[in-house]
Amino acid sequence: MGDTQSLLPNSAEPALIFLDSSFKPVSYNQEAVRVLAYSELDKNGKALFKVIEDKVRQLFSSSDFPDRPAPSFQSGKRCYSVRLLALTASGPSPAHPAHALLLERSDCTSIDFSSALNLFRLTPRERETLEFLIQGMTSKEIASHMGVSPHTVKAFLRLVMSKMQVSTRSGIIGKLIAHHR
């Protein structure tokens, strides 16, 4: 384990961090080291415990702490989703982990289109329709989620196309991506 490369396997193993009752790290696996401290490894490929502790604290920096950690974050070019799991202690010792923090690789392709949507002055229902369209849903699927008929969805999409000055669904997506750049 002397070189840093041995800490960087190309695996899908989730990063796992055990936290005490005050949400401080107690222990973690090598994938957690790779995800949270990949750029701050020392010469021996070992991360300083303080680096891991600081990164975990950053995940809980929202006002909802400790109820909700950050839902996702980026490490290098990869994105990770965060789940906090409560553990049941088998003994009275406070050194036992009280929580597990699971970091799983997720899709980085989501783009915040809110500024583009504001530019085209879309109504809330038009925005909702577009959010489902961006997820790749058909008119029938969108209608089911919105509680309307597929014809109503098509009407919303025609209004959106008119406002965005495009003539197809793919034109809508293309215009959003072009505006995002």
N, C-alpha and C positions, 0 to 999 in steps of 0.2 A: 504493500500500500504506500510505498514511498513516493510514487509520482502522482501528480494531479490527475492524469488521464484515467487512472484506475477508479477515480471517484466520479467519472463522467460516463457511466454506461448509457447506452442508447436503449433504455428500457422504459416500460410503461408503469413501473412500480410507483405507487403513490407515495408522496412524502408524508411521513407520520411523525407528529410531535406530541409527546405527553406533557400535560400541564398540571401544576398543582392547583389547589383551591384558590390561589390568588392569581392564577393565569400566568405563572412564570414557568418556563420550560424546565422539565425534570430530565427528560431524555428524548432522543430523536434518532431516526434512522439515517443512513448515508444519503438517501434521496433528498431528505429534508436539508441536509448540508448543501447538496448540489443546487437545490432550488433557491434557498435563502441566502447562501453565502458563496456562490460560485465565483464571484469576482473578488472575494476577500479571503481566499484561502492562503494560508501561510506556505512556506517552502516545503513543508512535509505533507501538504495536502489536508491539513487539519484546520477546521474553522474555529475561531475563538468562540467560546460559549457566549460571550457578550454580544457578538454579531448576531447570533441566532436569537438571543433574548430581545435585542433591539428590533429585529425584523418582525418578530411575533408581536411586539408592542405596537408596531406600525399597523399591523393587520387589525388591531382593536382600537384604532384611533378615532373611530366615529363616536358620536354622542350616545349611541345605543349600547356602548360597552357595558357589560360583557355579553349582553343578549345576542348581538349580531356582529360577527367579525365582518371585515370587508368581504363582499361577495366574490370578488375576483381581484387579481393583481397580475402584473407582468414582471417576469424575471428574464432579462435578456430579451430574446425574440419570442419567448414562449409565454403563454397565458395559463393561469392556474385558477381554478375555483376553490373556494375555502368552505369547509364544513366543520363545525364545532360539535363534538359528540360528548355527552355527559357519561362518565363512567361510574359504576357502583364499586365502592371500595370494599375489599374483603377483610380489611383489618382496621384498627383504630388509628394507626400511625398517620400523621399528617404528611409524611414523605411519599405516601402513595399518590399516584396520579389521580386527579379528579376529572380531567377532561382529556380528550384526544382531539388534536387539530389535524384534519386530513386535507392535504393539498393535492388536487388532481389536475392533470393537464386538461385544458379546455380549448375551445376554438377562439382564436384571436380575431376572427374576421368580422366581428360585429363592429359596426361603425355608427357613430352618433350622427343621425341625420337631422336633429332638431333645428339647427340653424337653417338648413336647406328648406325644411318644411315651413318654417316661419317666413322665409322669403316668398313662398308661393301662396301664402295666406289661406291655408287649408282649414276647413272646419274640423272640430274634434272627431266626427264620424269619418271624414275623409282621411284624417291622420291614422285613425284606428284601422281603416281598410288598408292603408299603405303599410302599416307595421306588419300586418298579416301577409301582404303581398311580398314584402322584403324577406319574410321567413320562407317563401316559396310555396305558399298555399294557393290552391285553386279557388275560383269564385265560390264553388259549392262549400269548400272547407271554411272559407272566410265567412260565408253566410251562416254556417252552423255556429261558429264562434261568436258572431255578432247578434245572432237571434233574428236575422232578417232573411229575405229570400235572395237567391242568387241574382235575380233581376235587379234588386236594390243594390247589391254589390257592384254589378256592372254599371249601374247609373252613377254610383260614387266614383268608380274608376274613370268613367267618361268625363265627369266634372274635374277630376284630378288631371287627366290628360289635357283638358282644355286650359286649365290654369297653368300647367307646365309647358304648354305648347309642344306636345308630343302626340303621336298617333298610336302608340302601342304600349303594352305593359313593359316590355323591355326598354322602351324609350324612357319610361318613368325611372326605372332603375339606373339607366345610363346617365340621365340628367342628375340624379341624386349623387352618383359617384363622381361625375365631373365637377359638381359644385363642391363636393367634399375635399377635393384635391387642392 
